[in-house]
Amino acid sequence: MSKSTSKAAIKSKSQKNTPQQQVPHIEEPTIAKPMARIVAILYDGMLILALLFLVGTVLTVIGTLLTMETGTQSEQAQSLPTWYQNFIMTPSFILTLVAFYGLFWRRGGQTLGMQTWRLKTVNNAGHLLTWGQSFKRILAAALMPLIFGIIGSLIGGSRAILLTSAFLGLVFNYVFCLFNRRGLAVQDMLSNTITLKMPKVAHEGLWRGFRNRKQNK
């Protein structure tokens, strides 16, 4: 037997004895589960409440200076005019909410709470949302709380019943995932967007997403 033939036989034998390398399984994004979405909202809720409190405080001070006579006694305290509350403060709160979600969704597809649970919101084509798509998704998410709130106000009329009904409407958005064949929430369907659970290897992270998007411009 020649020397080259001997080497080929040894190489062939070693290949048979060597176990084949396992191809690593690549995890793919999946539609986010309702519980993960709700927990992310609770995380973001604390930051949103702080922002709304700040906006409300600033607007209250401005409204007091512009529309009311200030006194020095507690019995002289007055409420802000109804028109100021309805046409200045309420739209400002809505714009704050839209700006919060719109900024994060446009830049990285995820808020701070969503980043913690590796959630990412994109449109049906897999791209980051535009301002228009973000606004549409927020309106879609507010639809059921609004409907439930109206029903609650008709049944009871008290502020507590109204807020409880609106909260149940928010919960309904995500309970709907359990009955939808694809696991979509109400706002997913109405706005043609989707929230995904990202795998660890593909999880870009919020600040890295901001930086990469800025570099790609």
N, C-alpha and C positions, 0 to 999 in steps of 0.2 A: 504494500500500500504506500502511495506516495505521501510526502510530507504535507502537501497542500490538501490532499483528500482527508488526511487525518485531522487537520485543523478544522475543516468544514464539518466533519462528523462530530467533533467535540463541541463546536459552536451550536450545531443543531440540537445536540443533546442538552446543552445548558439552557437553550431557549425553551425546551419542553419542560424542564424542571423549574423554570422561573415563573412564578404566578403572574398572571396578567394584571396590569395596573388598572385599578378601578377608575372609570371616568366620573369625575365629581358631578353630582346632580345640581343643576342650576335652578335655583328657586325663582319662580316668576311672580310678578305682582298679582294679587288677588283682590276681589272686592272686599272692602273693609266691613267687618262685623259691626252690628249695632252697638254693642257694649263699648267697643274701642272708640267709636265715634262719640258716644255720650260722655265718656271719661275725658276725651280731648276737649269737648265743649266745656266741661266743668273746669278744666285747667285754664282755658282761654277766658272763661267767664270772670275769673278774678281780675284779670288784667283789663277786660272790657269794662267791668264795674268801676275800676279805678279811673279809667279814661272818661267814662260818662260822669263820674262824680266831679272830676276836674273841670270838664266842659260846663256842667251844670253850675258849679260854683262861680266860674268866670262870668257866665251869662246872667246869673242872678245878681252879681255885683253891678254889671253893666246896666241891667234892666232897672235896678233900684236907683242908680244914679240918674238915669235918663227919664224914667217914667213916674217916679214916686217922690214925695216929700218925706225926708227922713226926720225922725224925732229922737228925743232922748229918753223917753219913757217906754216901757214894754207895752202899755196899752195903746201906744201910737203905732205899733207895728201893723203893717199892711201886707196884703198879698199882691204879687205881680199881676198886672192886667191879663185877662184871659186871652186877648189877642196876641200878647207877647209870648205867653206860654205855648199857644197853639201854632203860631206862625214863625216864631223865632227859635224857641227852645226845642220843640219837638222835631222840626226838620234838622236842627243841629245834631241832635242825638242820632237821628237816622243816618246823616252824612258821616258821623263819627264811626258808626258801625260798618257802613259801606267802605269807608277809607281803611279801616282796620283789616277787614277780610280781603278787600280788593288789593291792597298793597302786598300782603303776604302771598295771596294766590297768584298774583301776576309775577312776582319775583322768584318764588321758589315752589309754589304749589302747596305750601303748608304753613300753618301758624305755629306758634311756640308749642301749644298743646298737641297739635298734630305731629310735630317733629318728635315729641317724646314717645309716641306710639307708632312711629314710622308710617303715618298716613299722608297721602298726597292727593290733592284734588286737581283733576285735569278735565279737558273736554273729551268728547267721544273720539276725537282723532289722536288723543294722547298728548296734546299740547297744553301749555299753561294757559290759563284763562285770560281773556281780555277784560277791560273794565266793564264792557257791556255784558259779557257772560257772567262776571262776578255779581253785578247788580241783579241780573235775572235770577241767579241762583239764590241770592239773599231774599228776593221777593218770593220765590217759590218756597223757601224754607219758612217764611212768615205767613204763608197762606193758611195752613191748618191751624196754627195758634190764633190767627185772626178769626177764623170761622168758629173755632171752639170758644173763643172769648165772647163773640157776639151771642152765641147760644147761652153761655153762662150768664151774661148780663140780662138776657131775656127771662131766664129762669129765676135768678135771685136778685140781681141788680147791685149787690154789694161789691166793694172793691176786692175783698178776699175771694169771692166766688169768681170774679172776672180774671184775677191773676191765676187762680188754680185752674180754671178752664183753659187759659192760654198755655199754661205749662203742660197740661194734658195734650194739647194740640201739638206742642213741640215733641213730646214723647211719642205721639202717634206717627210722626214723620219716620221714626226709626223702628218702631214696632212693625211698620209696613214692610220693612226689609224681610221680616220672617215669613211673610206671605207672598212676596214677590219671587218669581221663579229665578231671577238673576241676583236677588239679594239687594236690589236698588232701593234707596229711600225715595220719599216723595219728591224732594228737591232735585234728586238725580234725574228722575224721569221728566219733570217739568222744565228743567233747564238744559237738558242734553249734556250733562256733566256727570262725573263719577269720582268717588273717593276710593283710592286704592290702598291696600296694605303692602308696603314696599318691602322686598327682601333686604336683609342686612347688607349683602354685597352691593346692591344697587341703591342703597339709601344714601343720597348725596349729602343730606344735612342742610339746614336752613341757611346758615351763613355762607357755606360754600356755594349753595345755589344762587345766592345774591351775587357773590363775587364772580362766578362763572357767567351769569347772565350779563353782568356789566362788561366783562371782558369780550363777550361775543358781539357786543353792539358795535 
